[in-house]
């Protein structure tokens, strides 16, 4: 839902002005929709994989999960130097993370570490956790697409650079099976791809 509100919803007004013959019924939800049974032309999914191989899938972008915190928090609590030290820090948990209640991290040498974070706030809303991290409440493991602006503005900094979440994934356009994609769907997906890739974290 967060991705839809932040990355898809802002595109809709201009798209509809440029394509007045197209009508859009936009639904924003965290649940896994059945595009065939529920009659969707396209679903934009953020995750680690596409579950149903019979569906048409177009990968739009990849993302990484980073550990981040505010400069104020790190100044007060200190910077952890290795994953084991996260046990001594205030951590904010995203309950929709596939590995929750643990964080499984890996580094560039493919070394893996699993820690069990604890702190005063867990949530199924990545936006709620972002606000808490920005306010100095603690460390959060979150997608780079969500925290990119805050990192660029130095309102958040990366914690344990070189360590990432193991559940990195992608953004996918999922469409019903069939050889031909309707023109209206193709035009809409192309617009999403163009917009997302124009300022996507690298």
N, C-alpha and C positions, 0 to 999 in steps of 0.2 A: 504493500500500500504506500509506503514511504517513497519508493522509487516512482510509482505512478504519479503521486502528487507533485514530486519535485521535477521529474524529467519528462513526463508525458502530458500532464494537464496543461502546462504553459504553452504547448505546441498547438493545442486544439483550436483556439480562436483564429489564428492566422491561417492555419490549414483550411478551415472551413470557409474563410473569406476567399481564398484562392481556388477552392473547389466547391462552389455553391451547389452542385448537383449531388454531393455526397452528404449523407446523414450519418451521424455517429451516436451510438448509445454506449457511453463509456462507463465501465464498472471498475471500481477500485476496491480490491479485497486482498487479504493475505491467504485466502484458501486456494486450494488447487482446483481449478475449474476444468470441467470436461468440455472441451471446445466443440465436440461433435454432438453430444447429448444436449448441451445447453444452447446450441445454435450460434456460437461465436464465430466470426470471420477470422479473428486473430486474437491471440493472447500474448502479452508480453510478460515473460517469466524471468525472475532473477533466482538463480540457484546453481547447483553443482552439476546437474545433468538433465537430460530430457528422458522422462520415464517411459513414454510410449513410442516405440520405434516406428509405429505405423503413421504417426503424424508428420507433417512437413515441418521442418525446423530450419531456421536461419539464425546463426549466431551473430549477434550484433557487436558484442564487446566482452572482454574478460575483466575480472576484478580480483583484487587481493584484499585479504583481511589484515588490518594493521592494529597494533597496540598504540593507543594515543592517550595523552593526558594534557591538561593545561599547564603552562609554565608555572603558574601559581601553585598548583598542586605539587609539582616536582621540586619546586624551590623549598616547599615546606617539608615534604616527605622524603626527598632524595630520589635519585634515579636508580632503579634496579639495574644491575649489571649482568644478570643472568636470569633465565626463567624461574629458577627456584626461589628467587627473591620476591617474586610476585606474591608469595604467601604472606609476606610482611607488609603488603600494601592494600589500600582500599581499592577494590575492583568492582566494576559495574557489569552485571550479567545480562546478556541478551538471550532470553529463554527460547527463542526460535532458532538459535544456532544448533546445527545437527549434533554437535558434541556436548551440548550443555547437559549437566552442570560442570563440565570440565572444559578447559582450553587446551587443545592439542596444537602445539607450535612446531615449526620446522625452520631450519636455517639453510643457507646456500650449500652447505655440505651434506644436506639431507639428514642431518641429525634431528631427532624428534624428542620433544619434551612434553609431558602432560602435567598440567597443574590444575588444582581445584581452587578457583578464585572465590573470595568472599568479600562482602561489603554490604552497605545499607540499602542498595537498590538493585533489583532485577526487574526486567520488563520485557514484554513482547513487542515493544515499540522502540525501534532504533532511534527515532527522533527524540524520545524522552531521555534516552541514555546520552545522546549527543548534547542535549541541553545541560544535563547534569555534569558531563565532562567539561564542557565550556565554563561552567560555574565553579570548577575546581573540586568537584566531589571525589573524583578518583580516576582510575585507568579503565579504559574500555577497549574491547576487541571489536572492530567495526570495519565495514567495507571502505576502501579508499575513495570510491565515488561519492560517498556520503560526507566524508571529512575533508575532501580535497580543498574546498575553499577555506576552511578554517586553518588547515596546514599552511596554505599559501599566505594567509594573513598572520601567521604565527600566533593565532589564538589557541591552537593545539600544536603539540610537537610529538614526533614519533618516539615511542618507548621501545627499548631493545631493538634498535635498527639491525636488520639482518634476520630477525625472527618474524615469521608470518604465520597466519592461521593455515591449517592444512585443508580447510574446506573452501579454498578459493573456488570461484566459479565463473559464471558468465550470465549475460543477458541474452535471452532468446526470443525470437518471434515464432510462435507456435500456431500452425494453421491446420485445418482439417485435411485428411488425405485426399489426394486427387492429382491429376497431372497438370491441370491448369489452375493458376491462382487468379482470381478475379482482378481486373485492372484496378478497381477501387482499393482493394486490399494491398496490391503491390505498391500503388502510389503512396498509401498511408505508411506502409512499412519502410519504404525508401526514405520518406520524410523523417521518420524516427531514427533510422540509421545515420542519416546525414547530420542531424542535430546532435545526437549522442557522441558520435565520433569527432565532432568538431572541437570539443573541449574535454574529452575523456582523459582521465589520469593515465600516464604512461609509465 
